[in-house]
């Protein structure tokens, strides 16, 4: 017998309800099941959440800590963390219509909840601000990168916008601040092609390897800055992970503030918000798949351009 469709539940402080399927099993209580299946949340914490009415069954009724486990149903809960790093910077909505929301993402703010970030994410902040429970990112930016991010408003038209990125029918323009090198500057502007693959040991990094190129970026100079640095314009023609960061590093131009290239630095408990990655998603243009009209958005953010100490 098929399970009923998922419940439409309200946001709680900008967070949408998560659904969890209940497979056949011998757990005496729902609490036992949750503690085993989602162990990053302590059993005592699950018990407290159930006492508050934060875990629901597939009818929307709260489940008490002593509720018996029953297979072939869904449970609903809201992700919540006792403490999160406070990420500075404002989220700005640049455009909102019935299908599309465009926002500026500050440096260090994750796009979606993951790991130790739930409230301190772009999606949660936007949902809390707009009340749009179905808001969903059309594409992603790295947590360290600032700038334009697009969100779908309606599930029915979401795939049409996501397809633009899958089919590379989007023109994207970035800015970066990186070292000045005479031998590279003499070639600008030029298309840089390389083959990038995940590093076999440092999985966070991409590395340049021999073979058919899978990443191409148009690199141009915007201006030369003090202290042998420059502001570059980057136009990626492909969408490989860390493409801009890895390619500039391979050219001897690691982006200022990068904690992954050229050397992968350890994750810090305390993030130094004073040294953001100097990479900005500046512009995005495409033909709207719903209206057929040309669209172009430009960020309101700027790269600092100043050399931070350290």
Residue, then its C-alpha position, 0 to 999 in steps of 0.5 A: x500500500x502506497x504511503x499518502x503524499x507528504x504533508x504541507x507543513x508550515x515553516x518554523x523560523x524559516x526552516x521547512x519540515x523534513x520527512x523521514x520514511x519508516x522502514x520495517x524494523x524492530x525498534x520498540x519506540x519512535x524515539x529508538x528509531x530516531x536515535x539510531x537513524x539520526x545519531x548526530x542528534x543525541x537521544x536526550x535531544x530527540x526526547x526533548x523535541x518530542x516532548x515539545x511536539x516537534x516530531x509529527x506522524x503522517x497525519x500531522x499529530x505530535x508524537x510523544x517520547x513513548x510512541x510505539x514505532x510503526x513501519x510504512x509511514x513518514x515522520x516529520x521534524x524540523x532541523x534545529x541546532x542548539x548553537x551556530x556560528x553567527x555569519x555576518x552580512x545582510x541578505x538582499x533580495x534583488x528580484x522577486x516574481x511568481x517564479x523566481x527570486x534573486x538574492x545577494x549572498x554574503x561571504x561565508x553564508x552557506x546556501x542550504x542547511x548542512x552540518x553545523x548550519x541551519x538558521x545561518x544559511x541563505x535559504x533559511x534567511x530567505x524563507x524566514x523573510x519571505x514566508x515562501x516555504x517552497x523556495x529552493x535554490x536553482x544553483x549553488x555558490x560555495x559558502x566562501x563565495x559572495x554574490x548572485x544566487x537564484x531560487x525557484x519559487x514554485x515547484x512546478x517551474x523549478x526544473x525549467x530554471x535548473x535546466x538552464x544551468x544543467x544545459x549551460x544556457x546561462x552567462x555568468x560573470x565573476x570577479x576575483x582579486x588575485x596576484x599580478x604576474x607579468x607573464x600571465x597579464x601579457x596574455x590577457x584576455x584569453x580562454x584558459x582550458x584544463x582538465x580538473x578532477x578531485x584530488x585523491x587525498x585532499x578530497x576538498x580540492x580539485x587538481x589539474x591532470x592530463x587529458x581532454x579539458x573539461x573546464x574553460x574560463x575566459x579571463x580578463x583584467x579589470x584593473x591592477x591594484x597595489x601590492x602586486x595584486x589585480x582584479x580579474x573578470x572571469x567568465x566560466x563556460x563550464x561548471x566544474x567544482x571549484x573551477x575558478x579557484x583551481x584554474x587561477x591557482x594553476x596559473x599562479x594566481x590563487x584567489x586572495x583569502x582562499x583556504x583551499x588553494x593552493x594549500x588546504x588549510x584545516x577547518x577552524x572552530x572559529x572562522x576568521x570573517x575578516x579575510x573573505x575569499x575575494x571571489x564574487x558572482x557579479x552578473x548572470x544572464x539568460x533567456x527566461x524559460x517561462x516568459x521567453x524574455x531576456x534576463x540579466x541581474x547584477x550584484x549590489x556587492x563589491x569586493x573590498x580590494x584592500x589587502x587584509x593583514x596576516 
